[in-house]
Amino acid sequence: ALDVEFLPGGTTAWRREIFREFRFDDGLPGLGVNEDVDFSYRVSRKWRNAYAPKARVTHLRPSLEREAGLGYLRQELASAWYLYRKNQPKDPLHFSAFLWHQIGVVVRFLFRRFLRR
């Protein structure tokens, strides 16, 4: 297993005692995009987040239609901005990484839209 700072929430398992100290953030805008990343990042400051690349699970995802609209893109960008302000140092390196992430989100959105036509 590899130690990581954050985990996607669709395939995670948590010890019960984690929830005695940590909660998901109700302040995230809209659908709460990336609430799992925020939660696991905060947990990683005290506990070990272990990524097991050889683990096998079946994660049944809903249709990606919910992620196809401009409204979802706006929520994803707003959530990332909220989480950056909440969790990251406000120095040029971290801000540059944040902007690079935002560009990646927009490019992924455009790529998905282009492929659907």
OpenMM code with the backbone's topology and positions (N, CA, C; nanometers):
from openmm import Vec3, app, unit

residues = "ALA LEU ASP VAL GLU PHE LEU PRO GLY GLY THR THR ALA TRP ARG ARG GLU ILE PHE ARG GLU PHE ARG PHE ASP ASP GLY LEU PRO GLY LEU GLY VAL ASN GLU ASP VAL ASP PHE SER TYR ARG VAL SER ARG LYS TRP ARG ASN ALA TYR ALA PRO LYS ALA ARG VAL THR HIS LEU ARG PRO SER LEU GLU ARG GLU ALA GLY LEU GLY TYR LEU ARG GLN GLU LEU ALA SER ALA TRP TYR LEU TYR ARG LYS ASN GLN PRO LYS ASP PRO LEU HIS PHE SER ALA PHE LEU TRP HIS GLN ILE GLY VAL VAL VAL ARG PHE LEU PHE ARG ARG PHE LEU ARG ARG".split()
positions = [
    Vec3(0.0847, -0.1191, 0.0000),
    Vec3(0.0000, 0.0000, 0.0000),
    Vec3(0.0887, 0.1247, 0.0000),
    Vec3(0.0415, 0.2271, -0.0664),
    Vec3(0.1129, 0.3547, -0.0748),
    Vec3(0.0438, 0.4580, 0.0128),
    Vec3(0.1207, 0.5398, 0.0833),
    Vec3(0.0639, 0.6501, 0.1601),
    Vec3(0.0330, 0.7657, 0.0656),
    Vec3(-0.0885, 0.8202, 0.0754),
    Vec3(-0.1305, 0.9313, -0.0096),
    Vec3(-0.1992, 1.0379, 0.0747),
    Vec3(-0.2070, 1.1604, 0.0208),
    Vec3(-0.2722, 1.2694, 0.0927),
    Vec3(-0.4234, 1.2671, 0.0780),
    Vec3(-0.4739, 1.2178, -0.0334),
    Vec3(-0.6187, 1.2146, -0.0520),
    Vec3(-0.6588, 1.0924, -0.1331),
    Vec3(-0.7859, 1.0580, -0.1206),
    Vec3(-0.8426, 0.9410, -0.1881),
    Vec3(-0.9767, 0.9778, -0.2495),
    Vec3(-1.0079, 0.9229, -0.3664),
    Vec3(-1.1439, 0.9397, -0.4177),
    Vec3(-1.2390, 0.8555, -0.3346),
    Vec3(-1.3568, 0.9063, -0.3059),
    Vec3(-1.4452, 0.8436, -0.2084),
    Vec3(-1.5263, 0.7251, -0.2550),
    Vec3(-1.5360, 0.7007, -0.3839),
    Vec3(-1.6211, 0.5935, -0.4314),
    Vec3(-1.5781, 0.4551, -0.3877),
    Vec3(-1.4527, 0.4401, -0.3552),
    Vec3(-1.4016, 0.3073, -0.3207),
    Vec3(-1.3147, 0.3112, -0.1956),
    Vec3(-1.3558, 0.3865, -0.0962),
    Vec3(-1.2776, 0.3947, 0.0274),
    Vec3(-1.3478, 0.3220, 0.1406),
    Vec3(-1.2689, 0.2866, 0.2380),
    Vec3(-1.3201, 0.2296, 0.3622),
    Vec3(-1.2527, 0.3051, 0.4759),
    Vec3(-1.3307, 0.3399, 0.5779),
    Vec3(-1.2792, 0.4202, 0.6886),
    Vec3(-1.3023, 0.3482, 0.8205),
    Vec3(-1.2111, 0.3680, 0.9120),
    Vec3(-1.2307, 0.3190, 1.0482),
    Vec3(-1.3380, 0.4041, 1.1151),
    Vec3(-1.4140, 0.3422, 1.1998),
    Vec3(-1.5239, 0.4110, 1.2681),
    Vec3(-1.4741, 0.5337, 1.3458),
    Vec3(-1.3574, 0.5231, 1.4092),
    Vec3(-1.3084, 0.6348, 1.4917),
    Vec3(-1.2771, 0.7602, 1.4102),
    Vec3(-1.2562, 0.7454, 1.2805),
    Vec3(-1.2338, 0.8630, 1.1948),
    Vec3(-1.3553, 0.9555, 1.2018),
    Vec3(-1.4750, 0.8976, 1.2012),
    Vec3(-1.5975, 0.9776, 1.1983),
    Vec3(-1.6305, 1.0403, 1.3335),
    Vec3(-1.5610, 1.0007, 1.4352),
    Vec3(-1.5782, 1.0681, 1.5649),
    Vec3(-1.5094, 1.2043, 1.5648),
    Vec3(-1.4112, 1.2191, 1.4791),
    Vec3(-1.3336, 1.3435, 1.4743),
    Vec3(-1.3566, 1.4258, 1.3477),
    Vec3(-1.3843, 1.3606, 1.2363),
    Vec3(-1.3956, 1.4292, 1.1072),
    Vec3(-1.5363, 1.4158, 1.0506),
    Vec3(-1.5793, 1.5213, 0.9832),
    Vec3(-1.7089, 1.5233, 0.9157),
    Vec3(-1.6885, 1.5742, 0.7735),
    Vec3(-1.7804, 1.5369, 0.6849),
    Vec3(-1.7792, 1.5935, 0.5512),
    Vec3(-1.8235, 1.7391, 0.5620),
    Vec3(-1.7699, 1.8228, 0.4776),
    Vec3(-1.7923, 1.9671, 0.4838),
    Vec3(-1.9237, 2.0039, 0.4158),
    Vec3(-2.0195, 2.0531, 0.4939),
    Vec3(-2.1476, 2.0975, 0.4388),
    Vec3(-2.1374, 2.2321, 0.3678),
    Vec3(-2.0239, 2.2984, 0.3791),
    Vec3(-2.0077, 2.4302, 0.3183),
    Vec3(-1.9711, 2.4280, 0.1721),
    Vec3(-1.9455, 2.3109, 0.1166),
    Vec3(-1.9116, 2.3040, -0.0258),
    Vec3(-2.0295, 2.3503, -0.1105),
    Vec3(-2.0026, 2.4265, -0.2157),
    Vec3(-2.1124, 2.4765, -0.2985),
    Vec3(-2.1769, 2.3662, -0.3815),
    Vec3(-2.3007, 2.3860, -0.4159),
    Vec3(-2.3708, 2.2968, -0.5083),
    Vec3(-2.3797, 2.1537, -0.4596),
    Vec3(-2.3359, 2.0621, -0.5450),
    Vec3(-2.3440, 1.9194, -0.5159),
    Vec3(-2.2360, 1.8723, -0.4194),
    Vec3(-2.1458, 1.9605, -0.3793),
    Vec3(-2.0369, 1.9193, -0.2916),
    Vec3(-1.9327, 1.8380, -0.3661),
    Vec3(-1.9015, 1.8794, -0.4876),
    Vec3(-1.8028, 1.8081, -0.5680),
    Vec3(-1.6693, 1.8054, -0.4936),
    Vec3(-1.6065, 1.6909, -0.4910),
    Vec3(-1.4771, 1.6670, -0.4259),
    Vec3(-1.4837, 1.6667, -0.2739),
    Vec3(-1.6019, 1.6422, -0.2187),
    Vec3(-1.6131, 1.6319, -0.0733),
    Vec3(-1.5290, 1.5165, -0.0205),
    Vec3(-1.5132, 1.4107, -0.1001),
    Vec3(-1.4326, 1.2962, -0.0607),
    Vec3(-1.2844, 1.3319, -0.0555),
    Vec3(-1.2382, 1.4113, -0.1510),
    Vec3(-1.0987, 1.4541, -0.1542),
    Vec3(-1.0685, 1.5426, -0.0334),
    Vec3(-1.1581, 1.6368, -0.0041),
    Vec3(-1.1398, 1.7241, 0.1122),
    Vec3(-1.1361, 1.6422, 0.2412),
    Vec3(-1.2300, 1.5528, 0.2575),
    Vec3(-1.2377, 1.4709, 0.3784),
    Vec3(-1.1095, 1.3897, 0.3972),
    Vec3(-1.0688, 1.3189, 0.2926),
    Vec3(-0.9508, 1.2336, 0.3055),
    Vec3(-0.8234, 1.3155, 0.3231),
    Vec3(-0.8174, 1.4351, 0.2638),
    Vec3(-0.7002, 1.5214, 0.2822),
    Vec3(-0.6877, 1.5632, 0.4284),
    Vec3(-0.7988, 1.6051, 0.4881),
    Vec3(-0.7945, 1.6443, 0.6295),
    Vec3(-0.7612, 1.5262, 0.7198),
    Vec3(-0.8146, 1.4095, 0.6876),
    Vec3(-0.7830, 1.2887, 0.7650),
    Vec3(-0.6340, 1.2577, 0.7554),
    Vec3(-0.5750, 1.2783, 0.6378),
    Vec3(-0.4337, 1.2442, 0.6172),
    Vec3(-0.3397, 1.3276, 0.7026),
    Vec3(-0.3886, 1.4377, 0.7572),
    Vec3(-0.3047, 1.5197, 0.8438),
    Vec3(-0.2830, 1.4544, 0.9805),
    Vec3(-0.3675, 1.3572, 1.0149),
    Vec3(-0.3555, 1.2900, 1.1440),
    Vec3(-0.3395, 1.1380, 1.1295),
    Vec3(-0.4045, 1.0803, 1.0312),
    Vec3(-0.4052, 0.9369, 1.0097),
    Vec3(-0.3344, 0.9032, 0.8787),
    Vec3(-0.3148, 0.7763, 0.8556),
    Vec3(-0.2536, 0.7289, 0.7316),
    Vec3(-0.3633, 0.6972, 0.6310),
    Vec3(-0.3543, 0.7563, 0.5120),
    Vec3(-0.4392, 0.7188, 0.3990),
    Vec3(-0.3583, 0.6205, 0.3160),
    Vec3(-0.4063, 0.5004, 0.3032),
    Vec3(-0.3335, 0.3980, 0.2281),
    Vec3(-0.4063, 0.3678, 0.0979),
    Vec3(-0.3335, 0.3751, -0.0107),
    Vec3(-0.3852, 0.3413, -0.1431),
    Vec3(-0.3328, 0.2030, -0.1787),
    Vec3(-0.4203, 0.1134, -0.2087),
    Vec3(-0.3831, -0.0241, -0.2430),
    Vec3(-0.4081, -0.0472, -0.3913),
    Vec3(-0.3080, -0.0265, -0.4760),
    Vec3(-0.3297, -0.0336, -0.6207),
    Vec3(-0.3717, -0.1719, -0.6705),
    Vec3(-0.3460, -0.2764, -0.5955),
    Vec3(-0.3847, -0.4101, -0.6405),
    Vec3(-0.5222, -0.4521, -0.5906),
    Vec3(-0.5853, -0.3691, -0.5090),
    Vec3(-0.7200, -0.4007, -0.4610),
    Vec3(-0.8174, -0.3971, -0.5784),
    Vec3(-0.9163, -0.4819, -0.5746),
    Vec3(-1.0158, -0.4875, -0.6810),
    Vec3(-1.1535, -0.4645, -0.6208),
    Vec3(-1.2283, -0.3733, -0.6802),
    Vec3(-1.3644, -0.3433, -0.6369),
    Vec3(-1.4507, -0.3226, -0.7595),
    Vec3(-1.5791, -0.3245, -0.7391),
    Vec3(-1.6728, -0.2876, -0.8444),
    Vec3(-1.7436, -0.1614, -0.7974),
    Vec3(-1.7199, -0.0527, -0.8681),
    Vec3(-1.7808, 0.0752, -0.8341),
    Vec3(-1.8787, 0.1094, -0.9451),
    Vec3(-2.0059, 0.0955, -0.9178),
    Vec3(-2.1081, 0.1248, -1.0174),
    Vec3(-2.1363, 0.2740, -1.0160),
    Vec3(-2.1009, 0.3396, -1.1230),
    Vec3(-2.1190, 0.4844, -1.1335),
    Vec3(-2.2496, 0.5156, -1.2035),
    Vec3(-2.3115, 0.6260, -1.1626),
    Vec3(-2.4278, 0.6704, -1.2396),
    Vec3(-2.3819, 0.7204, -1.3764),
    Vec3(-2.4747, 0.7442, -1.4624),
    Vec3(-2.4438, 0.7971, -1.5945),
    Vec3(-2.3632, 0.9255, -1.5819),
    Vec3(-2.2709, 0.9454, -1.6729),
    Vec3(-2.1906, 1.0672, -1.6716),
    Vec3(-2.2678, 1.1878, -1.7230),
    Vec3(-2.3959, 1.1703, -1.7542),
    Vec3(-2.4765, 1.2824, -1.8023),
    Vec3(-2.4770, 1.3976, -1.7024),
    Vec3(-2.4756, 1.3659, -1.5723),
    Vec3(-2.4779, 1.4733, -1.4720),
    Vec3(-2.3530, 1.5593, -1.4815),
    Vec3(-2.2434, 1.5027, -1.5312),
    Vec3(-2.1174, 1.5760, -1.5424),
    Vec3(-2.1006, 1.6452, -1.6770),
    Vec3(-2.2013, 1.6356, -1.7628),
    Vec3(-2.1866, 1.6871, -1.8990),
    Vec3(-2.2206, 1.8356, -1.9121),
    Vec3(-2.2958, 1.8918, -1.8202),
    Vec3(-2.3433, 2.0287, -1.8368),
    Vec3(-2.2514, 2.1345, -1.7804),
    Vec3(-2.2730, 2.2569, -1.8275),
    Vec3(-2.1958, 2.3708, -1.7778),
    Vec3(-2.2196, 2.3945, -1.6287),
    Vec3(-2.3393, 2.3631, -1.5807),
    Vec3(-2.3683, 2.3803, -1.4388),
    Vec3(-2.2772, 2.2949, -1.3520),
    Vec3(-2.2532, 2.1713, -1.3946),
    Vec3(-2.1639, 2.0836, -1.3187),
    Vec3(-2.0213, 2.1372, -1.3233),
    Vec3(-1.9778, 2.1851, -1.4390),
    Vec3(-1.8434, 2.2428, -1.4506),
    Vec3(-1.8279, 2.3595, -1.3542),
    Vec3(-1.9263, 2.4479, -1.3496),
    Vec3(-1.9208, 2.5625, -1.2570),
    Vec3(-1.9113, 2.5149, -1.1134),
    Vec3(-1.9893, 2.4112, -1.0778),
    Vec3(-1.9843, 2.3593, -0.9406),
    Vec3(-1.8491, 2.2965, -0.9092),
    Vec3(-1.7928, 2.2254, -1.0060),
    Vec3(-1.6619, 2.1640, -0.9833),
    Vec3(-1.5540, 2.2695, -0.9637),
    Vec3(-1.5572, 2.3738, -1.0451),
    Vec3(-1.4596, 2.4827, -1.0317),
    Vec3(-1.4793, 2.5583, -0.9002),
    Vec3(-1.6049, 2.5829, -0.8628),
    Vec3(-1.6328, 2.6527, -0.7370),
    Vec3(-1.5898, 2.5695, -0.6170),
    Vec3(-1.6128, 2.4395, -0.6220),
    Vec3(-1.5700, 2.3521, -0.5118),
    Vec3(-1.4187, 2.3523, -0.4974),
    Vec3(-1.3488, 2.3462, -0.6100),
    Vec3(-1.2026, 2.3471, -0.6055),
    Vec3(-1.1512, 2.4789, -0.5456),
    Vec3(-1.2123, 2.5907, -0.5819),
    Vec3(-1.1727, 2.7203, -0.5271),
    Vec3(-1.1965, 2.7238, -0.3759),
    Vec3(-1.3117, 2.6751, -0.3335),
    Vec3(-1.3446, 2.6696, -0.1912),
    Vec3(-1.2416, 2.5844, -0.1158),
    Vec3(-1.2088, 2.4673, -0.1702),
    Vec3(-1.1150, 2.3770, -0.1030),
    Vec3(-0.9729, 2.4312, -0.1047),
    Vec3(-0.9343, 2.5003, -0.2118),
    Vec3(-0.8025, 2.5643, -0.2152),
    Vec3(-0.7917, 2.6678, -0.1036),
    Vec3(-0.8919, 2.7539, -0.0946),
    Vec3(-0.8898, 2.8577, 0.0098),
    Vec3(-0.8907, 2.7958, 0.1491),
    Vec3(-0.9596, 2.6867, 0.1663),
    Vec3(-0.9744, 2.6233, 0.2966),
    Vec3(-0.8479, 2.5483, 0.3404),
    Vec3(-0.7836, 2.4761, 0.2484),
    Vec3(-0.6813, 2.3792, 0.2874),
    Vec3(-0.5380, 2.4094, 0.2456),
    Vec3(-0.5180, 2.4967, 0.1496),
    Vec3(-0.3837, 2.5108, 0.0949),
    Vec3(-0.3155, 2.6408, 0.1361),
    Vec3(-0.1826, 2.6387, 0.1464),
    Vec3(-0.1073, 2.7630, 0.1713),
    Vec3(-0.1293, 2.8603, 0.0560),
    Vec3(-0.1237, 2.9868, 0.0860),
    Vec3(-0.1505, 3.0902, -0.0154),
    Vec3(-0.0191, 3.1465, -0.0691),
    Vec3(0.0628, 3.0596, -0.1241),
    Vec3(0.1889, 3.1037, -0.1835),
    Vec3(0.1830, 3.0804, -0.3345),
    Vec3(0.2774, 3.1394, -0.4092),
    Vec3(0.2724, 3.1283, -0.5553),
    Vec3(0.2756, 2.9843, -0.6072),
    Vec3(0.3516, 2.8966, -0.5443),
    Vec3(0.3601, 2.7578, -0.5908),
    Vec3(0.2248, 2.6876, -0.5796),
    Vec3(0.1597, 2.6989, -0.4656),
    Vec3(0.0303, 2.6336, -0.4479),
    Vec3(-0.0774, 2.6971, -0.5357),
    Vec3(-0.0723, 2.8288, -0.5515),
    Vec3(-0.1699, 2.8940, -0.6378),
    Vec3(-0.1503, 2.8508, -0.7830),
    Vec3(-0.0254, 2.8379, -0.8271),
    Vec3(0.0021, 2.7917, -0.9632),
    Vec3(-0.0494, 2.6492, -0.9836),
    Vec3(-0.0294, 2.5629, -0.8849),
    Vec3(-0.0798, 2.4258, -0.8941),
    Vec3(-0.2320, 2.4257, -0.9004),
    Vec3(-0.2953, 2.5134, -0.8217),
    Vec3(-0.4409, 2.5246, -0.8244),
    Vec3(-0.4892, 2.5670, -0.9633),
    Vec3(-0.4254, 2.6686, -1.0210),
    Vec3(-0.4645, 2.7138, -1.1554),
    Vec3(-0.4443, 2.6033, -1.2584),
    Vec3(-0.3359, 2.5295, -1.2473),
    Vec3(-0.3101, 2.4180, -1.3395),
    Vec3(-0.4213, 2.3137, -1.3282),
    Vec3(-0.4634, 2.2873, -1.2050),
    Vec3(-0.5756, 2.1943, -1.1838),
    Vec3(-0.7022, 2.2455, -1.2514),
    Vec3(-0.7325, 2.3731, -1.2330),
    Vec3(-0.8538, 2.4307, -1.2915),
    Vec3(-0.8505, 2.4220, -1.4443),
    Vec3(-0.7342, 2.4473, -1.5025),
    Vec3(-0.7204, 2.4350, -1.6479),
    Vec3(-0.7473, 2.2908, -1.6899),
    Vec3(-0.6944, 2.1960, -1.6146),
    Vec3(-0.7174, 2.0544, -1.6439),
    Vec3(-0.8639, 2.0168, -1.6373),
    Vec3(-0.9358, 2.0715, -1.5407),
    Vec3(-1.0794, 2.0436, -1.5272),
    Vec3(-1.1541, 2.0948, -1.6499),
    Vec3(-1.1209, 2.2147, -1.6944),
    Vec3(-1.1877, 2.2724, -1.8119),
    Vec3(-1.1530, 2.1928, -1.9376),
    Vec3(-1.0271, 2.1559, -1.9535),
    Vec3(-0.9860, 2.0782, -2.0716),
    Vec3(-1.0576, 1.9430, -2.0722),
    Vec3(-1.0652, 1.8755, -1.9563),
    Vec3(-1.1364, 1.7474, -1.9484),
    Vec3(-1.2828, 1.7648, -1.9870),
    Vec3(-1.3451, 1.8718, -1.9379),
    Vec3(-1.4848, 1.9001, -1.9705),
    Vec3(-1.5019, 1.9179, -2.1213),
    Vec3(-1.4168, 1.9996, -2.1814),
    Vec3(-1.4257, 2.0250, -2.3254),
    Vec3(-1.3994, 1.8973, -2.4048),
    Vec3(-1.3043, 1.8172, -2.3628),
    Vec3(-1.2727, 1.6927, -2.4306),
    Vec3(-1.3928, 1.5985, -2.4274),
    Vec3(-1.4586, 1.5858, -2.3135),
    Vec3(-1.5761, 1.5006, -2.3026),
    Vec3(-1.6905, 1.5513, -2.3907),
    Vec3(-1.7089, 1.6825, -2.3933),
    Vec3(-1.8147, 1.7404, -2.4781),
    Vec3(-1.7862, 1.7142, -2.6249),
    Vec3(-1.6602, 1.7286, -2.6639),
    Vec3(-1.6217, 1.7086, -2.8025),
    Vec3(-1.6434, 1.5640, -2.8452),
    Vec3(-1.6109, 1.4694, -2.7579),
    Vec3(-1.6257, 1.3259, -2.7918),
    Vec3(-1.7700, 1.2829, -2.8039),
    Vec3(-1.8604, 1.3520, -2.7407),
    Vec3(-2.0025, 1.3126, -2.7432),
    Vec3(-2.0733, 1.3530, -2.8700),
    Vec3(-2.0142, 1.4384, -2.9472),
    Vec3(-2.0795, 1.4869, -3.0695),
    Vec3(-2.0560, 1.3971, -3.1851),
] * unit.nanometer
topology = app.Topology()
chain = topology.addChain("A")
for resn in residues:
    res = topology.addResidue(resn, chain)
    for name in ("N", "CA", "C"):
        topology.addAtom(name, app.Element.getBySymbol(name[0]), res)
